[in-house]
Amino acid sequence: MTTARANHGKIPATVITGFLGAGKTTMIRNLLQNADGKRIALIINEFGDLGVDGDVLKGCGAEACSEDDIIELTNGCICCTVADDFIPTMTKLLERENRPDHIIIETSGLALPQPLIAAFNWPDIRSEVTVDGVVTVVDSAAVAAGRFADDHDKVDALRVEDDNLDHESPIEELFEDQLTAADLIVLNKTDLIDASGLKAVRDEVSSRTSRKPTMIEAKNGEVAAAILLGLGVGTESDIANRKSHHEMEHEAGEEHDHDEFDSFVVELGAIADPAAFIDRLKGVISKHDVLRLKGFADVPGKPMRLLIQAVGARIDQYYDRAWANGEKRGTRLVVIGLHDMDEAAVRAAITALA
């Protein structure tokens, strides 16, 4: 049953963005399980051919969001194509007889949020939906480890010697773009760092955007629904003040590389020794500078599948749900890295672990 707001006013939509492995899916899963009776539709812009995040959320058992209310876009929208695929998806959602009380959009960890927000100004969508707010999730432990903190003095010195050196890394630009788009920044995984580390993270994040959105702390993606839903910003009307590097480069007439990230799927058989597999997988990730790896593994004798989520060499694993009757068991992993990643070498290295 929809609310008066959904029936007679604009449906609020919350965009949740953040870099790979920041904890977006975990936060959304917690939100769906504590939605206070709201009927929520979830759109997931997955990067890669295997919809891992959507599958995890579909198995969470939350009454607020049924499987029919979860829509996946598995085209890996990173840059300018987000709006093109998003608009028809939203149109179909709005044509449903029972429309949702709230829409949550989880962007890919590699997506620019700005084009998505701008898409809400499409006439048929603007009249029906408003961006309640943009929530950017930050992996505090990764930032504390310097994952996004470049040595600018050293880079500037190297520029003098090499005119061909990139001025900014694509990862750094993406991190800053996601912060620039935010109405609320969630510093997640704060339990993994100490007080001084957290202060450094706050300072680092603040230095990456000229805007000053609200910043809160969280662990395990635990943020109350009342905080995430109901920001009431109407962000689509303020998109001009949140320009990405990509947009600024286009305004300056510069070239822009749309293929900064690549992904591929590795399919394996059963993993007899998951502990050993995970341990050796860390070496492959480090050697080939894999940014993100996620998927499922088939462990013989186990009725449940093993979920694997890696950010850099940090890997989380747990059995998330039982294999369904008739479901083909197997191990399927999405690998995401920069465009110059040697796919053949990474694929061979992972295959050799099984």
C-alpha positions as YAML, in Angstrom:
chain: A
units: angstrom
residues:
- id: 1
  name: MET
  ca: [0.00, 0.00, 0.00]
- id: 2
  name: THR
  ca: [1.54, 3.33, -1.04]
- id: 3
  name: THR
  ca: [1.53, 6.51, 0.96]
- id: 4
  name: ALA
  ca: [-0.22, 9.77, 0.10]
- id: 5
  name: ARG
  ca: [3.17, 11.18, -0.78]
- id: 6
  name: ALA
  ca: [3.71, 8.47, -3.40]
- id: 7
  name: ASN
  ca: [0.16, 8.77, -4.76]
- id: 8
  name: HIS
  ca: [-0.21, 12.55, -4.92]
- id: 9
  name: GLY
  ca: [3.32, 13.98, -4.72]
- id: 10
  name: LYS
  ca: [6.71, 13.21, -6.08]
- id: 11
  name: ILE
  ca: [8.29, 9.92, -5.07]
- id: 12
  name: PRO
  ca: [11.55, 10.59, -3.20]
- id: 13
  name: ALA
  ca: [14.65, 8.83, -4.53]
- id: 14
  name: THR
  ca: [17.91, 8.37, -2.67]
- id: 15
  name: VAL
  ca: [21.10, 7.86, -4.70]
- id: 16
  name: ILE
  ca: [23.74, 5.85, -2.88]
- id: 17
  name: THR
  ca: [27.20, 6.08, -4.37]
- id: 18
  name: GLY
  ca: [30.73, 5.35, -3.23]
- id: 19
  name: PHE
  ca: [33.88, 3.68, -4.39]
- id: 20
  name: LEU
  ca: [34.32, -0.04, -4.83]
- id: 21
  name: GLY
  ca: [33.90, -1.96, -1.59]
- id: 22
  name: ALA
  ca: [32.91, 1.04, 0.51]
- id: 23
  name: GLY
  ca: [29.95, -0.89, 1.95]
- id: 24
  name: LYS
  ca: [27.02, 0.40, -0.11]
- id: 25
  name: THR
  ca: [25.30, -2.99, -0.48]
- id: 26
  name: THR
  ca: [25.67, -3.79, 3.23]
- id: 27
  name: MET
  ca: [24.23, -0.41, 4.16]
- id: 28
  name: ILE
  ca: [21.27, -0.88, 1.80]
- id: 29
  name: ARG
  ca: [20.64, -4.37, 3.15]
- id: 30
  name: ASN
  ca: [20.49, -2.96, 6.69]
- id: 31
  name: LEU
  ca: [18.20, -0.21, 5.46]
- id: 32
  name: LEU
  ca: [15.78, -2.60, 3.79]
- id: 33
  name: GLN
  ca: [15.53, -4.66, 6.97]
- id: 34
  name: ASN
  ca: [14.67, -1.54, 8.99]
- id: 35
  name: ALA
  ca: [12.51, 0.43, 6.56]
- id: 36
  name: ASP
  ca: [9.67, 1.15, 9.01]
- id: 37
  name: GLY
  ca: [6.96, -0.15, 6.69]
- id: 38
  name: LYS
  ca: [8.00, 1.82, 3.60]
- id: 39
  name: ARG
  ca: [7.69, 0.00, 0.30]
- id: 40
  name: ILE
  ca: [11.03, 0.51, -1.41]
- id: 41
  name: ALA
  ca: [12.07, -0.04, -5.01]
- id: 42
  name: LEU
  ca: [15.76, -0.63, -5.55]
- id: 43
  name: ILE
  ca: [17.69, 0.05, -8.75]
- id: 44
  name: ILE
  ca: [21.21, -1.36, -8.86]
- id: 45
  name: ASN
  ca: [23.66, -0.13, -11.48]
- id: 46
  name: GLU
  ca: [26.06, -3.07, -11.31]
- id: 47
  name: PHE
  ca: [29.43, -2.98, -13.07]
- id: 48
  name: GLY
  ca: [30.21, -6.30, -14.73]
- id: 49
  name: ASP
  ca: [28.20, -9.22, -16.08]
- id: 50
  name: LEU
  ca: [27.45, -10.89, -12.74]
- id: 51
  name: GLY
  ca: [24.82, -9.14, -10.64]
- id: 52
  name: VAL
  ca: [26.34, -10.01, -7.28]
- id: 53
  name: ASP
  ca: [24.97, -7.06, -5.30]
- id: 54
  name: GLY
  ca: [21.45, -7.59, -6.57]
- id: 55
  name: ASP
  ca: [21.58, -11.28, -5.76]
- id: 56
  name: VAL
  ca: [22.77, -10.53, -2.22]
- id: 57
  name: LEU
  ca: [19.96, -8.03, -1.66]
- id: 58
  name: LYS
  ca: [17.33, -10.34, -3.12]
- id: 59
  name: GLY
  ca: [18.31, -12.90, -0.50]
- id: 60
  name: CYS
  ca: [18.03, -10.53, 2.46]
- id: 61
  name: GLY
  ca: [14.39, -11.40, 3.11]
- id: 62
  name: ALA
  ca: [13.31, -7.81, 3.75]
- id: 63
  name: GLU
  ca: [9.55, -7.27, 3.50]
- id: 64
  name: ALA
  ca: [10.13, -3.66, 2.40]
- id: 65
  name: CYS
  ca: [11.61, -4.72, -0.91]
- id: 66
  name: SER
  ca: [10.49, -7.86, -2.73]
- id: 67
  name: GLU
  ca: [12.44, -9.43, -5.57]
- id: 68
  name: ASP
  ca: [10.07, -7.75, -8.04]
- id: 69
  name: ASP
  ca: [11.08, -4.39, -6.58]
- id: 70
  name: ILE
  ca: [14.79, -4.94, -7.32]
- id: 71
  name: ILE
  ca: [15.91, -3.87, -10.78]
- id: 72
  name: GLU
  ca: [19.46, -4.45, -12.00]
- id: 73
  name: LEU
  ca: [21.36, -2.59, -14.72]
- id: 74
  name: THR
  ca: [24.40, -4.74, -15.50]
- id: 75
  name: ASN
  ca: [25.84, -2.64, -18.31]
- id: 76
  name: GLY
  ca: [28.60, -1.09, -16.22]
- id: 77
  name: CYS
  ca: [27.50, 2.51, -16.72]
- id: 78
  name: ILE
  ca: [30.55, 4.53, -15.76]
- id: 79
  name: CYS
  ca: [30.25, 7.86, -17.48]
- id: 80
  name: CYS
  ca: [27.86, 9.44, -19.97]
- id: 81
  name: THR
  ca: [25.55, 6.46, -20.58]
- id: 82
  name: VAL
  ca: [23.95, 6.30, -17.13]
- id: 83
  name: ALA
  ca: [21.02, 8.51, -18.07]
- id: 84
  name: ASP
  ca: [20.34, 6.67, -21.33]
- id: 85
  name: ASP
  ca: [19.75, 3.36, -19.55]
- id: 86
  name: PHE
  ca: [18.29, 4.82, -16.39]
- id: 87
  name: ILE
  ca: [15.42, 6.79, -17.96]
- id: 88
  name: PRO
  ca: [13.56, 3.81, -19.52]
- id: 89
  name: THR
  ca: [14.05, 1.87, -16.27]
- id: 90
  name: MET
  ca: [12.48, 4.66, -14.24]
- id: 91
  name: THR
  ca: [9.63, 5.01, -16.74]
- id: 92
  name: LYS
  ca: [8.71, 1.34, -16.36]
- id: 93
  name: LEU
  ca: [8.87, 1.64, -12.58]
- id: 94
  name: LEU
  ca: [6.54, 4.64, -12.57]
- id: 95
  name: GLU
  ca: [4.05, 2.83, -14.82]
- id: 96
  name: ARG
  ca: [3.49, 0.15, -12.17]
- id: 97
  name: GLU
  ca: [0.07, -0.01, -10.57]
- id: 98
  name: ASN
  ca: [1.54, -0.15, -7.06]
- id: 99
  name: ARG
  ca: [4.25, 2.46, -7.04]
- id: 100
  name: PRO
  ca: [6.87, 2.53, -4.27]
- id: 101
  name: ASP
  ca: [7.03, 4.90, -1.34]
- id: 102
  name: HIS
  ca: [10.72, 5.48, -1.89]
- id: 103
  name: ILE
  ca: [13.27, 4.60, -4.57]
- id: 104
  name: ILE
  ca: [16.87, 3.74, -3.76]
- id: 105
  name: ILE
  ca: [19.47, 3.74, -6.51]
- id: 106
  name: GLU
  ca: [22.80, 2.06, -5.81]
- id: 107
  name: THR
  ca: [25.35, 3.21, -8.35]
- id: 108
  name: SER
  ca: [28.24, 1.10, -9.50]
- id: 109
  name: GLY
  ca: [31.42, 1.76, -7.54]
- id: 110
  name: LEU
  ca: [32.85, 3.04, -10.81]
- id: 111
  name: ALA
  ca: [29.93, 5.28, -11.81]
- id: 112
  name: LEU
  ca: [29.92, 9.03, -12.01]
- id: 113
  name: PRO
  ca: [26.85, 10.07, -9.97]
- id: 114
  name: GLN
  ca: [26.42, 13.44, -11.71]
- id: 115
  name: PRO
  ca: [24.90, 12.17, -15.01]
- id: 116
  name: LEU
  ca: [22.49, 10.01, -13.02]
- id: 117
  name: ILE
  ca: [21.35, 12.97, -10.92]
- id: 118
  name: ALA
  ca: [20.95, 15.11, -14.04]
- id: 119
  name: ALA
  ca: [18.68, 12.41, -15.52]
- id: 120
  name: PHE
  ca: [16.06, 13.28, -12.90]
- id: 121
  name: ASN
  ca: [15.51, 16.54, -14.81]
- id: 122
  name: TRP
  ca: [14.05, 14.57, -17.72]
- id: 123
  name: PRO
  ca: [10.50, 16.02, -18.02]
- id: 124
  name: ASP
  ca: [8.57, 12.76, -17.53]
- id: 125
  name: ILE
  ca: [10.68, 11.91, -14.47]
- id: 126
  name: ARG
  ca: [10.99, 15.36, -12.89]
- id: 127
  name: SER
  ca: [7.21, 15.61, -12.61]
- id: 128
  name: GLU
  ca: [7.01, 12.30, -10.74]
- id: 129
  name: VAL
  ca: [10.25, 11.85, -8.76]
- id: 130
  name: THR
  ca: [12.71, 14.03, -6.86]
- id: 131
  name: VAL
  ca: [16.20, 13.24, -5.60]
- id: 132
  name: ASP
  ca: [15.71, 13.25, -1.84]
- id: 133
  name: GLY
  ca: [19.48, 13.21, -1.44]
- id: 134
  name: VAL
  ca: [22.79, 11.72, -2.56]
- id: 135
  name: VAL
  ca: [24.60, 9.57, -0.01]
- id: 136
  name: THR
  ca: [28.29, 8.88, -0.63]
- id: 137
  name: VAL
  ca: [29.77, 5.96, 1.32]
- id: 138
  name: VAL
  ca: [33.51, 6.09, 2.06]
- id: 139
  name: ASP
  ca: [35.75, 3.18, 3.04]
- id: 140
  name: SER
  ca: [37.48, 4.89, 5.97]
- id: 141
  name: ALA
  ca: [40.05, 2.12, 6.35]
- id: 142
  name: ALA
  ca: [41.10, 2.40, 2.70]
- id: 143
  name: VAL
  ca: [41.41, 6.19, 2.90]
- id: 144
  name: ALA
  ca: [43.41, 5.90, 6.12]
- id: 145
  name: ALA
  ca: [45.79, 3.56, 4.28]
- id: 146
  name: GLY
  ca: [46.34, 6.19, 1.59]
- id: 147
  name: ARG
  ca: [44.38, 4.48, -1.12]
- id: 148
  name: PHE
  ca: [43.20, 7.83, -2.49]
- id: 149
  name: ALA
  ca: [45.90, 10.12, -1.11]
- id: 150
  name: ASP
  ca: [48.43, 10.89, -3.86]
- id: 151
  name: ASP
  ca: [51.75, 12.58, -3.13]
- id: 152
  name: HIS
  ca: [51.07, 15.76, -5.12]
- id: 153
  name: ASP
  ca: [54.54, 17.23, -4.62]
- id: 154
  name: LYS
  ca: [56.14, 14.11, -6.03]
- id: 155
  name: VAL
  ca: [53.70, 14.00, -8.95]
- id: 156
  name: ASP
  ca: [54.39, 17.66, -9.76]
- id: 157
  name: ALA
  ca: [58.12, 16.99, -9.70]
- id: 158
  name: LEU
  ca: [57.71, 14.03, -12.06]
- id: 159
  name: ARG
  ca: [55.59, 16.15, -14.42]
- id: 160
  name: VAL
  ca: [58.59, 18.37, -15.00]
- id: 161
  name: GLU
  ca: [60.53, 15.33, -16.20]
- id: 162
  name: ASP
  ca: [57.71, 13.63, -18.13]
- id: 163
  name: ASP
  ca: [55.16, 15.65, -20.08]
- id: 164
  name: ASN
  ca: [53.22, 12.46, -20.87]
- id: 165
  name: LEU
  ca: [52.38, 11.72, -17.23]
- id: 166
  name: ASP
  ca: [48.66, 11.81, -16.42]
- id: 167
  name: HIS
  ca: [47.77, 14.81, -14.29]
- id: 168
  name: GLU
  ca: [45.30, 12.87, -12.21]
- id: 169
  name: SER
  ca: [44.67, 9.19, -11.70]
- id: 170
  name: PRO
  ca: [41.15, 8.08, -12.72]
- id: 171
  name: ILE
  ca: [40.60, 6.63, -9.25]
- id: 172
  name: GLU
  ca: [41.36, 9.92, -7.57]
- id: 173
  name: GLU
  ca: [39.05, 11.81, -9.92]
- id: 174
  name: LEU
  ca: [36.23, 9.34, -9.34]
- id: 175
  name: PHE
  ca: [36.62, 9.54, -5.57]
- id: 176
  name: GLU
  ca: [36.42, 13.33, -5.69]
- id: 177
  name: ASP
  ca: [33.42, 13.28, -8.06]
- id: 178
  name: GLN
  ca: [31.48, 11.03, -5.71]
- id: 179
  name: LEU
  ca: [32.23, 13.33, -2.77]
- id: 180
  name: THR
  ca: [31.31, 16.43, -4.79]
- id: 181
  name: ALA
  ca: [27.89, 14.95, -5.59]
- id: 182
  name: ALA
  ca: [27.06, 14.16, -1.96]
- id: 183
  name: ASP
  ca: [24.43, 15.61, 0.34]
- id: 184
  name: LEU
  ca: [25.51, 13.18, 3.06]
- id: 185
  name: ILE
  ca: [28.89, 11.46, 3.41]
- id: 186
  name: VAL
  ca: [28.99, 8.24, 5.43]
- id: 187
  name: LEU
  ca: [32.45, 7.41, 6.74]
- id: 188
  name: ASN
  ca: [32.00, 3.65, 6.93]
- id: 189
  name: LYS
  ca: [34.23, 1.00, 8.56]
- id: 190
  name: THR
  ca: [35.33, 3.38, 11.30]
- id: 191
  name: ASP
  ca: [35.78, 0.40, 13.60]
- id: 192
  name: LEU
  ca: [38.86, -0.57, 11.56]
- id: 193
  name: ILE
  ca: [40.83, 2.59, 12.43]
- id: 194
  name: ASP
  ca: [41.73, 4.50, 15.59]
- id: 195
  name: ALA
  ca: [40.75, 8.04, 16.58]
- id: 196
  name: SER
  ca: [43.77, 9.70, 14.98]
- id: 197
  name: GLY
  ca: [43.20, 7.72, 11.79]
- id: 198
  name: LEU
  ca: [39.57, 8.80, 11.72]
- id: 199
  name: LYS
  ca: [40.53, 12.45, 12.10]
- id: 200
  name: ALA
  ca: [42.95, 12.07, 9.19]
- id: 201
  name: VAL
  ca: [40.19, 10.52, 7.09]
- id: 202
  name: ARG
  ca: [37.83, 13.37, 7.90]
- id: 203
  name: ASP
  ca: [40.48, 15.90, 6.91]
- id: 204
  name: GLU
  ca: [41.30, 14.02, 3.72]
- id: 205
  name: VAL
  ca: [37.68, 13.69, 2.65]
- id: 206
  name: SER
  ca: [36.97, 17.35, 3.42]
- id: 207
  name: SER
  ca: [39.95, 18.42, 1.32]
- id: 208
  name: ARG
  ca: [38.65, 16.55, -1.73]
- id: 209
  name: THR
  ca: [35.55, 18.68, -2.31]
- id: 210
  name: SER
  ca: [34.83, 22.38, -2.11]
- id: 211
  name: ARG
  ca: [31.28, 21.58, -1.00]
- id: 212
  name: LYS
  ca: [30.73, 20.78, 2.66]
- id: 213
  name: PRO
  ca: [28.02, 18.11, 2.94]
- id: 214
  name: THR
  ca: [27.07, 16.59, 6.29]
- id: 215
  name: MET
  ca: [29.50, 13.86, 7.34]
- id: 216
  name: ILE
  ca: [28.63, 11.00, 9.72]
- id: 217
  name: GLU
  ca: [30.45, 7.90, 10.96]
- id: 218
  name: ALA
  ca: [29.32, 4.27, 10.70]
- id: 219
  name: LYS
  ca: [30.52, 0.72, 11.03]
- id: 220
  name: ASN
  ca: [29.22, -2.32, 9.17]
- id: 221
  name: GLY
  ca: [27.00, -0.01, 7.12]
- id: 222
  name: GLU
  ca: [24.68, 0.57, 10.08]
- id: 223
  name: VAL
  ca: [22.88, 3.88, 9.49]
- id: 224
  name: ALA
  ca: [19.29, 4.49, 10.58]
- id: 225
  name: ALA
  ca: [16.66, 4.70, 7.85]
- id: 226
  name: ALA
  ca: [15.49, 8.00, 9.32]
- id: 227
  name: ILE
  ca: [18.92, 9.47, 8.54]
- id: 228
  name: LEU
  ca: [19.28, 8.08, 5.02]
- id: 229
  name: LEU
  ca: [15.69, 8.67, 3.89]
- id: 230
  name: GLY
  ca: [14.08, 12.06, 4.20]
- id: 231
  name: LEU
  ca: [16.96, 14.46, 3.48]
- id: 232
  name: GLY
  ca: [14.54, 16.47, 1.32]
- id: 233
  name: VAL
  ca: [17.23, 18.16, -0.77]
- id: 234
  name: GLY
  ca: [15.90, 17.99, -4.32]
- id: 235
  name: THR
  ca: [19.45, 17.47, -5.60]
- id: 236
  name: GLU
  ca: [18.50, 17.48, -9.28]
- id: 237
  name: SER
  ca: [17.92, 21.24, -8.99]
- id: 238
  name: ASP
  ca: [21.48, 21.79, -7.72]
- id: 239
  name: ILE
  ca: [23.38, 19.63, -10.23]
- id: 240
  name: ALA
  ca: [25.13, 22.67, -11.77]
- id: 241
  name: ASN
  ca: [27.04, 23.13, -8.50]
- id: 242
  name: ARG
  ca: [28.32, 19.54, -8.46]
- id: 243
  name: LYS
  ca: [30.23, 19.21, -11.72]
- id: 244
  name: SER
  ca: [32.49, 16.19, -12.21]
- id: 245
  name: HIS
  ca: [36.01, 16.23, -13.62]
- id: 246
  name: HIS
  ca: [34.51, 14.77, -16.79]
- id: 247
  name: GLU
  ca: [32.10, 17.66, -17.20]
- id: 248
  name: MET
  ca: [34.76, 20.26, -16.48]
- id: 249
  name: GLU
  ca: [37.10, 18.64, -19.02]
- id: 250
  name: HIS
  ca: [34.38, 18.74, -21.66]
- id: 251
  name: GLU
  ca: [33.74, 22.40, -20.92]
- id: 252
  name: ALA
  ca: [37.46, 23.03, -21.40]
- id: 253
  name: GLY
  ca: [37.41, 21.13, -24.69]
- id: 254
  name: GLU
  ca: [39.68, 18.33, -23.46]
- id: 255
  name: GLU
  ca: [39.67, 14.68, -24.43]
- id: 256
  name: HIS
  ca: [38.23, 12.18, -21.93]
- id: 257
  name: ASP
  ca: [38.88, 8.47, -21.76]
- id: 258
  name: HIS
  ca: [35.62, 6.54, -21.29]
- id: 259
  name: ASP
  ca: [37.40, 3.22, -20.80]
- id: 260
  name: GLU
  ca: [39.33, 3.76, -17.60]
- id: 261
  name: PHE
  ca: [38.01, 0.57, -16.00]
- id: 262
  name: ASP
  ca: [37.42, -2.94, -17.28]
- id: 263
  name: SER
  ca: [35.69, -5.98, -15.82]
- id: 264
  name: PHE
  ca: [35.38, -9.64, -16.69]
- id: 265
  name: VAL
  ca: [33.93, -12.81, -15.16]
- id: 266
  name: VAL
  ca: [35.96, -15.86, -14.18]
- id: 267
  name: GLU
  ca: [33.98, -19.10, -13.85]
- id: 268
  name: LEU
  ca: [35.45, -22.02, -11.94]
- id: 269
  name: GLY
  ca: [34.32, -25.32, -10.54]
- id: 270
  name: ALA
  ca: [34.06, -26.23, -6.86]
- id: 271
  name: ILE
  ca: [36.61, -24.84, -4.39]
- id: 272
  name: ALA
  ca: [37.65, -27.72, -2.12]
- id: 273
  name: ASP
  ca: [39.76, -25.61, 0.25]
- id: 274
  name: PRO
  ca: [38.24, -22.11, 0.44]
- id: 275
  name: ALA
  ca: [40.68, -20.87, 3.09]
- id: 276
  name: ALA
  ca: [43.68, -21.72, 0.91]
- id: 277
  name: PHE
  ca: [41.93, -20.34, -2.17]
- id: 278
  name: ILE
  ca: [41.25, -17.01, -0.44]
- id: 279
  name: ASP
  ca: [44.81, -16.80, 0.87]
- id: 280
  name: ARG
  ca: [46.34, -17.37, -2.57]
- id: 281
  name: LEU
  ca: [43.78, -15.04, -4.15]
- id: 282
  name: LYS
  ca: [45.22, -12.17, -2.10]
- id: 283
  name: GLY
  ca: [48.53, -12.69, -3.87]
- id: 284
  name: VAL
  ca: [46.92, -12.54, -7.30]
- id: 285
  name: ILE
  ca: [45.06, -9.36, -6.40]
- id: 286
  name: SER
  ca: [48.21, -7.66, -5.14]
- id: 287
  name: LYS
  ca: [50.39, -8.77, -8.05]
- id: 288
  name: HIS
  ca: [47.97, -7.55, -10.71]
- id: 289
  name: ASP
  ca: [46.60, -4.52, -8.82]
- id: 290
  name: VAL
  ca: [42.99, -5.75, -9.00]
- id: 291
  name: LEU
  ca: [40.74, -3.01, -7.61]
- id: 292
  name: ARG
  ca: [37.72, -5.13, -6.78]
- id: 293
  name: LEU
  ca: [36.73, -8.79, -6.89]
- id: 294
  name: LYS
  ca: [33.35, -10.17, -5.92]
- id: 295
  name: GLY
  ca: [31.26, -13.23, -6.51]
- id: 296
  name: PHE
  ca: [30.25, -16.65, -5.22]
- id: 297
  name: ALA
  ca: [32.10, -19.92, -4.66]
- id: 298
  name: ASP
  ca: [30.84, -23.50, -4.59]
- id: 299
  name: VAL
  ca: [32.31, -25.37, -1.63]
- id: 300
  name: PRO
  ca: [31.78, -29.19, -1.77]
- id: 301
  name: GLY
  ca: [29.68, -30.51, 1.08]
- id: 302
  name: LYS
  ca: [28.28, -27.09, 1.93]
- id: 303
  name: PRO
  ca: [24.57, -26.45, 1.26]
- id: 304
  name: MET
  ca: [25.22, -22.70, 1.07]
- id: 305
  name: ARG
  ca: [27.24, -20.61, -1.37]
- id: 306
  name: LEU
  ca: [30.30, -18.73, -0.19]
- id: 307
  name: LEU
  ca: [30.12, -15.00, -0.90]
- id: 308
  name: ILE
  ca: [33.51, -13.43, -1.66]
- id: 309
  name: GLN
  ca: [34.03, -9.65, -1.56]
- id: 310
  name: ALA
  ca: [37.51, -8.17, -2.05]
- id: 311
  name: VAL
  ca: [38.68, -4.57, -1.96]
- id: 312
  name: GLY
  ca: [42.33, -4.62, -2.85]
- id: 313
  name: ALA
  ca: [43.88, -7.47, -0.88]
- id: 314
  name: ARG
  ca: [41.29, -7.20, 1.92]
- id: 315
  name: ILE
  ca: [38.82, -10.05, 1.44]
- id: 316
  name: ASP
  ca: [35.56, -10.72, 3.27]
- id: 317
  name: GLN
  ca: [33.81, -14.07, 2.98]
- id: 318
  name: TYR
  ca: [30.68, -15.65, 4.41]
- id: 319
  name: TYR
  ca: [27.98, -18.15, 3.45]
- id: 320
  name: ASP
  ca: [25.07, -15.98, 2.39]
- id: 321
  name: ARG
  ca: [22.30, -18.39, 1.37]
- id: 322
  name: ALA
  ca: [21.52, -21.98, 0.42]
- id: 323
  name: TRP
  ca: [21.81, -23.08, -3.19]
- id: 324
  name: ALA
  ca: [18.30, -23.16, -4.63]
- id: 325
  name: ASN
  ca: [16.73, -26.32, -5.99]
- id: 326
  name: GLY
  ca: [17.77, -26.67, -9.60]
- id: 327
  name: GLU
  ca: [20.31, -23.87, -9.36]
- id: 328
  name: LYS
  ca: [23.59, -24.68, -11.08]
- id: 329
  name: ARG
  ca: [26.39, -24.70, -8.55]
- id: 330
  name: GLY
  ca: [29.69, -23.16, -9.47]
- id: 331
  name: THR
  ca: [32.20, -20.43, -8.71]
- id: 332
  name: ARG
  ca: [31.73, -17.12, -10.52]
- id: 333
  name: LEU
  ca: [33.86, -14.08, -9.80]
- id: 334
  name: VAL
  ca: [33.74, -10.55, -11.24]
- id: 335
  name: VAL
  ca: [37.18, -8.93, -11.54]
- id: 336
  name: ILE
  ca: [37.42, -5.14, -11.88]
- id: 337
  name: GLY
  ca: [40.56, -3.15, -12.58]
- id: 338
  name: LEU
  ca: [42.03, -0.32, -14.61]
- id: 339
  name: HIS
  ca: [41.77, -0.53, -18.38]
- id: 340
  name: ASP
  ca: [45.39, -1.67, -18.80]
- id: 341
  name: MET
  ca: [44.92, -4.69, -16.53]
- id: 342
  name: ASP
  ca: [46.21, -7.89, -18.19]
- id: 343
  name: GLU
  ca: [42.96, -9.86, -18.32]
- id: 344
  name: ALA
  ca: [44.56, -13.03, -19.69]
- id: 345
  name: ALA
  ca: [47.19, -13.09, -16.95]
- id: 346
  name: VAL
  ca: [44.69, -12.42, -14.16]
- id: 347
  name: ARG
  ca: [42.25, -14.98, -15.51]
- id: 348
  name: ALA
  ca: [45.01, -17.62, -15.76]
- id: 349
  name: ALA
  ca: [46.27, -16.84, -12.26]
- id: 350
  name: ILE
  ca: [42.83, -17.18, -10.67]
- id: 351
  name: THR
  ca: [42.01, -20.32, -12.65]
- id: 352
  name: ALA
  ca: [45.24, -21.90, -11.43]
- id: 353
  name: LEU
  ca: [44.10, -21.46, -7.80]
- id: 354
  name: ALA
  ca: [41.09, -23.77, -8.15]
...
